[in-house]
């Protein structure tokens, strides 16, 4: 029974996520929609990514990775339960197993960087993405515990958890995988390092804005993030155009590349809201459009493409 559950854990995770969405039935502009986007990561996105890492050198040699995979589904279920409970101690306890998963993945990535992965753009990008995932874990504990650091808007705290699951973890990992497949051209190498840098710069920019230090840094960092991600989108469109690939990964990568272009255009426009505001592009709309494009359109499609491609 346990072996069967482990074998089909990603499919089970997808079904449980769909059940959660159907039970809650959030409207796109509701907070519940953002929670649904977040929960897709522990139920489906991160398990798919860790599966890929078990087939990707040098991460495939890790003895810890298979153990982490076994804990992902039960941890994701508790993580989802936490977001059905009010903020407090019980909710915080429910997210701790998933936090353990994020820290374990970060440990593997950090160890690779320590052992010299920073010299290889593809390996460094993947490793850094794994490390960034632990930041999502830290903020998840604070958000569920009801801790508001620096007087941040609670919605910003929640969106930080989402940001580090997708832009923090998925984007650098996929940039590294694409570089490994396409080759280390100057463009691909720069994309890997800039993607890693952009994630941190945007987080700093948003923090400075929240602390009252002005909006300039966030504006610049938002466009650096958008341009770096657009480069990753271009890499996936290039992968989709390669001859010899089967139809499934080709269609999934093409969809992912176009979705990421759209999502990053919205991110850049939102980042310039202080000098050129767009009335309808507020946080609920960004959560609905930008969040869905990045989570479902890019992350789910791109990782599914890689998962199918790696199984051939």
N, C-alpha and C positions, 0 to 999 in steps of 0.2 A: 504493500500500500504506500509506504513512505517513498519507495523507489519510484513508483508510478507518479506520485505527486512531484517528486524532484524532476523527473523526466519531462513533465508537462507544466513545469512551474510558470513559464512565461505565458503560455496559453491560459492557465488558471488565473494568473495575474491580470491578463487582459479582460477575462470574463468578470472578475471581481471588480475591476475598475468600471466596466460598463454597468454592472449592478449598482455600484455606488452612484454613478451619474444618473441612472434611471430612478433610483430611490430618492435622490435629492432634487433632481430635475431643475438644475439652476438655469436661469436665463443668462444669455451671453454677457450682459452688463452687471450681473450680480456678483457678489463676493464669492459665492459658491462656485461660479465658473472658474475663478482663479484657483480655488482649492482643487477642482477637478483637474486642471492643467498640472498643478503640482503633483497630485497623486499618480498621474500617469508615469512620472519618473520612477518612483520606487516599485510600482507594480510591473512596468514593462520596459521603460527606456534603460534604466541602469542594469537590470538583468540581461537585456540584449547586449549592452556594451561590455559587461563583464564576461559574457560568453565569448565575445569577439577577442577580448584580451587573452583568453586562454588559448587562442589560436594565433597570437601575435607575439613575435620575438621582440624583446627579451622577457615580456610579462608572462609568457606561457610556462616559464620555468619556476614560477612562484608556487610554493607549496601552500601558501595561505589563501590564494585565490579560490581554489575549489571549496575550501571550508566556508569562505564568505558567501559563495553562491548558495550553499545549503541554508543559510540563515536569511536570505533576502526575502523570500515570500512571507514567512511568519512575521518578520520585522515590518514589512510593508503593510500587512493587515493591522498590526498594532498602530502603525503610523497613521493609517486611515481612521482608525477608531479615535485617535487623539483629536482629530479635527471634527469629530461628532460630539466631543465633550467640551464644556466650557474651559477657558484658560484656568490653570491651577496645577496643583501637585500631581493629580492623577493623569491629567493630559500630558504633563511633562514626562512622567514615568513611561507613558506609552510610546513616546518618540525615542526614548533612550536606545532600544535595540537597533533602530535604524541609524541612529547616530554612531553606534558601534560599527555598523557596516560601512558608513562613510569614512570613519577614521581608519578602519582596516584597509580600505582601498587607498586612502591617502598615504598610509604607511608604505604600501608597495610602491606607489609613485614616487614618494620622497626618497625611498631607498635607491631607486633607479637614478634619480637626479644626483644623489650623493656619490653613486658609483660611476658617474661620468656621462649620464644620458644628456646632460646639457650641451654636450659637444655635437650631438646628432639632432637636427631640428625636428624630425618626425618623432623620435623617442622622447625628446624633451617636451614637445607639445602634449603628447599623450600623458606623460608623467605629471606634468603641471596640472592638466585637467583633473587627474585623479586626486591631486593634493587639494585643489580648489573645492572638490566635493565636500571636504570636511568643514569648510566654512558654512555651507548650507546646514550641516548638522548642528553647529554651534548656534546659529541663528534660530533654528527650529526649537532648540531647548529654551532659548530666551522667549520666543514668541508664545509657545505653549505654556510657559511658566508665568506669562504676563509681565515679564521684565521689559521695561522700555528704556534702553540705554540712550543717554544723551538727549532725552526728551524727543526721540524720533516719533514721527507719525506711525502708529501701529501698522498701517497699510504698507508703508515703506519697509518695515521690518519683515512683513510677510513676503513682499515682492523680492526682497533680498534672498530669501530661501529659494524662491523659484529661479531667480537669476543665477545662483550658483549651482543649481541642478542642471540647467540648460546651457546658458552662456559660459558658465564656469567649468562645467564638466564635459558636456556633450560637444561643444564647439571645438575646443582644443584637441579632444580625442579624435574627432573626425578630420580635423585639419592634418593631424599626424598620420592617420590611416591613408588619407588621400595622397599625402606627400610620399609615403612609402610605396604606393602603387604607381603614381605618376612619375616619380623620380625627383631628386633634390635639385630642381632648377633654382635659380636665384629668386624668382617670384615665389616659389613654394616655400623656400627657406624663410624668406622675409615674412610670408603669411603666417607660418608657424610661430615665429617669435613675436610678431605683432599681435596675433590673436591672444597669446598668453598675457602680454603686457596690457592689452586693451581691457581685458576683464578686470584686472586690478585697478587700472586707471579710472574706469567708469565707476567702480565702487567707491574709490576715493573722491571722485567728483561729486557723486550724489551725497556722500557724507559731508563734504565741505558745504554744499548747498544747505543741507539740513542744519548744520551748525552755524549758519549765518555768515559764511565767508564769501558770499557772492556766487554767481552762476557761471562765471567764465570757464572755470575748470571743467564743470560738468558738460558745458556746451562742446568744448573741444574734445573731451574724452568720449562723448556720445558719438561724434562723427568718426573718431578713430576706431571705436567699436564697430560702427556701421560699415566702414570701409574694410576693416579686417574680415568681418563676417561675409561681406560681399565677395571678397577674394576666395573665401572657403566655398561660397555658393558657385563661383566660377569654376573652381576645381571640380565640383561635383557635376556640373554641366559638361565639363571636359571628359570626365569619366563616362558620362552617359553617351557621349559621342564616339567613344572608342569602338572600333570594330572588334568583333569576337566575343563581346559580352552577351550573356543571355538576356532575354526580354525583361524579366522581372527586375533585376537590379538596374537595368537601363532606365526603365520607366520610373522606378522609385527614386533614383538619383536625379533624374530630370525634374520630377515633381519637387524634390527637396531643394534643389538649386533655385528654382523659380520662387518657391515659398520663402526661402531665406532672403532673397533679394527684396521681396515685398515687405517682410518683417523688418529688415534693417532700414529700409527707406522710412518707415513709420518711426523707428527708433531715432533716426537722425532728425526728423521733423519735430519729434517730441522734445529732443534735446535742445532745439533752438526756440522753444516756446517763450523764453524770456525776452527775445528780441523780435521774433516773428510768430506770435501765437496763432494757433489754428483753433477756433472756438470749439469744434466738435471733438478734437483730439485730446481728451482728458484721460485720467487714470482708468476709469471703467472701460472706455473705448480702447485704450492701449491693451488692457488686460484681455479684452475680447478679440481684437484683431491681431495685434503684435504677438500676444501670448499664444493664441491658437496657431498662427502661422509658424511660429518657432517650435512649439511643442509637437503638434501633429503634422503640419505640412513639411517641416524640415527634419526635426529630430527623429520622429517615428519613421518617416519614409526613408531618410538617409541611413539610419542604423539598420532598418529592416533590409535595405539594399545591400549593405555590407554583410549582414548576417547570411543572407541568401548567397551572396558572392563567395563568402568564405567556406560555405558548405560544399561547393562544387568539387 
